[in-house]
């Protein structure tokens, strides 16, 4: 189910030899699409590492009205089609929406611009860090944090020196998984980004366009790069998990 399709893509990507693969990837449009995808995914992973950790901390450590609803909303990106996520961003921030018009008037164009790619990736990958950090945070003893405060540590110092070291493997694993997921995001981006070559065209949308254009070599070459990066990230996540379990 997995190995056969990957093998077919690899065979197609190398059908013109290593030189053909390199030429397909070195095309300016392909290079730009891959670079934009990697940059957007990296920025998204850093934001998710911070915001996902804070959200998990709030959900575990605090009781407040609407907490259950918030907990359900975290998993919403897993439950809805990503095309719907793109549509929601267009309705909220598109040129015809009041908020979108206000942002355009301030010189901040979001939809059909690179910023829309980052927003899409943040939406669809939000649960990864939250759900990776949350169970680890539940297992930590709050008494250690309270002891640090009694000894004079501030809330920030207690979090940084007592809690954060234990959460680091989960934060890294969740961030890497969100990065890997972002590499292949298609549905939401194709709706909101405009898919302008060398500006808002991402790697996944590039693959789709090359398939539609009858250029399977370029599509397979880019797909092979994405598969290789994702598989390498999975190996890193597994290594972090093994190290955390050993510790």
C-alpha positions in Angstrom: 0.0 0.0 0.0 2.9 2.4 0.7 6.0 0.9 -0.8 4.6 0.3 -4.2 3.4 3.8 -5.0 6.7 5.2 -3.6 8.7 2.9 -5.8 6.7 3.9 -8.9 7.3 7.6 -8.2 11.0 6.9 -7.7 11.2 5.0 -11.0 9.4 7.8 -12.8 11.6 10.4 -11.2 14.8 8.6 -12.3 13.4 7.7 -15.7 15.7 10.2 -17.4 18.6 9.5 -15.1 20.1 11.5 -12.3 20.8 14.3 -14.8 17.2 14.5 -15.8 16.1 14.5 -12.2 18.5 17.4 -11.4 17.4 19.4 -14.4 13.8 19.0 -13.5 14.5 20.2 -10.0 16.8 23.0 -11.1 14.2 24.7 -13.2 13.5 28.2 -11.8 9.8 27.5 -11.1 10.6 24.2 -9.4 13.4 25.7 -7.3 11.2 28.6 -6.2 8.3 26.3 -5.3 10.5 24.0 -3.2 12.2 27.0 -1.5 8.9 28.7 -0.7 7.5 25.4 0.7 10.5 24.8 2.9 10.6 28.4 4.2 6.9 28.5 4.9 7.0 25.1 6.7 10.0 26.2 8.8 8.4 29.4 9.9 5.1 27.6 10.7 7.0 24.9 12.7 8.7 27.6 14.9 5.4 29.4 15.5 3.6 26.1 16.3 6.4 25.1 18.7 5.6 28.2 20.8 1.9 28.5 20.4 1.2 24.7 20.6 3.2 24.4 23.8 1.3 27.4 25.4 -2.1 26.0 24.3 -1.3 22.6 25.8 -0.1 24.2 29.0 -3.3 26.2 29.3 -5.5 23.2 28.6 -3.7 21.0 31.2 -3.0 23.5 34.0 -6.1 25.7 34.0 -9.9 25.2 34.3 -12.0 27.8 32.7 -15.4 28.2 30.9 -15.3 26.9 27.4 -12.3 24.7 28.0 -14.0 21.6 26.5 -15.0 23.5 23.4 -11.5 24.8 23.0 -10.1 21.3 23.3 -12.5 20.1 20.6 -11.6 23.0 18.3 -7.9 22.0 18.5 -8.7 18.8 16.6 -11.0 20.5 14.0 -8.3 20.8 11.3 -8.0 17.0 11.4 -11.8 16.6 10.9 -12.6 18.9 8.0 -11.3 18.8 4.4 -8.4 21.2 3.9 -10.3 22.8 1.0 -12.8 24.0 3.6 -10.0 25.6 5.5 -8.9 27.4 2.4 -12.5 28.6 1.8 -12.8 29.9 5.4 -9.7 32.0 4.9 -11.0 33.4 1.6 -14.3 34.3 3.2 -12.6 35.8 6.2 -9.6 37.6 4.5 -10.5 37.8 0.8 -10.7 41.0 -1.1 -14.5 41.1 -0.9 -14.5 40.5 2.9 -14.6 43.5 5.3 -11.5 42.4 7.1 -9.7 41.7 3.9 -10.6 45.1 2.5 -9.3 46.7 5.7 -6.0 44.9 5.5 -5.7 45.7 1.8 -6.3 49.3 2.6 -3.4 49.2 5.2 -1.1 47.6 2.6 -1.3 44.1 4.1 -2.5 41.7 1.4 -3.1 38.2 2.8 -5.1 36.2 0.3 -3.3 35.4 -3.0 -0.1 36.3 -1.3 2.7 34.4 0.5 1.1 35.2 3.9 -1.9 33.1 3.0 0.3 30.0 2.7 1.6 30.5 6.2 -1.9 30.9 7.6 -3.1 27.8 5.9 -0.2 25.8 7.3 -0.7 27.1 10.8 -4.4 26.1 10.6 -3.9 22.5 9.3 -1.0 21.7 11.6 -2.0 23.2 14.9 -3.0 19.9 16.6 0.4 18.3 16.1 2.4 20.1 18.8 -0.6 20.5 21.1 -1.4 16.8 21.1 2.3 15.8 21.4 3.0 18.0 24.4 -0.3 17.6 26.3 0.1 13.9 27.5 3.7 14.6 28.6 2.6 17.7 30.5 -0.2 15.7 32.2 2.4 13.2 33.5 4.6 15.9 35.1 4.2 16.5 38.8 2.9 20.0 39.5 4.6 19.8 42.9 8.0 20.3 41.3 6.8 23.5 39.7 5.3 24.7 43.0 8.5 23.9 44.8 10.4 26.1 42.3 8.1 29.0 43.0 8.4 28.5 46.8 12.2 28.7 46.3 11.8 32.1 44.7 11.6 31.3 41.0 9.2 33.4 38.9 6.5 31.7 36.7 8.7 32.1 33.6 11.8 30.7 35.4 9.9 27.8 36.8 8.5 26.9 33.4 11.9 27.3 31.6 14.0 25.4 34.1 11.5 22.8 35.4 8.9 22.1 32.8 10.5 22.9 29.5 13.4 20.4 29.7 10.8 17.6 30.1 8.7 18.9 27.3 11.5 19.5 24.8 11.4 16.0 23.1 7.6 16.2 22.6 7.9 19.8 21.3 10.6 18.9 18.8 8.7 15.7 17.7 5.4 17.6 17.2 7.2 20.5 15.4 8.9 18.0 13.0 5.7 16.2 12.3 3.9 19.5 11.6 6.8 20.5 9.2 6.5 17.2 7.4 2.7 17.6 7.1 3.1 21.1 5.8 5.3 19.9 2.9 2.4 18.1 1.2 -0.4 20.5 2.0 -2.4 21.1 -1.1 -6.2 21.6 -0.6 -6.2 24.8 1.4 -3.2 26.4 -0.4 -4.6 25.9 -3.9 -7.7 27.9 -2.9 -6.1 30.9 -1.2 -2.5 31.3 -2.6 -3.3 32.2 -6.2 -0.6 29.7 -7.3 1.6 32.3 -9.0 4.9 30.8 -10.3 7.9 32.0 -8.4 5.7 33.9 -5.9 3.0 31.8 -4.3 3.4 28.4 -6.0 4.2 25.7 -3.5 5.8 22.3 -4.2 2.6 20.3 -3.8 0.7 22.6 -6.2 3.6 22.5 -8.6 3.3 18.7 -8.7 -0.4 18.9 -9.5 0.3 21.5 -12.2 3.0 19.4 -13.8 0.7 16.3 -13.8 -2.1 18.4 -15.4 0.4 19.7 -18.0 1.5 16.2 -19.0 5.0 16.4 -17.5 5.3 13.4 -15.2 9.1 13.7 -14.9 9.0 17.1 -13.2 6.1 16.0 -11.0 7.8 12.8 -9.9 11.1 14.6 -9.3 9.5 17.1 -6.9 7.4 14.4 -5.3 10.5 12.3 -4.7 12.2 15.2 -3.0 9.1 15.7 -0.7 9.0 12.0 0.1 12.7 11.9 0.9 12.4 14.9 3.3 9.3 13.6 5.0 10.9 10.1 5.5 14.0 11.8 6.9 11.9 13.7 9.4 10.1 10.6 10.4 13.5 9.0 11.2 14.3 12.0 13.3 11.0 11.8 15.2 11.6 8.1 15.9 15.1 8.9 17.1 13.8 11.6 19.5 11.1 9.2 20.7 13.7 6.5 21.5 16.0 9.0 23.2 13.1 10.3 25.4 12.0 6.7 26.3 15.6 5.8 27.2 15.9 8.9 29.3 
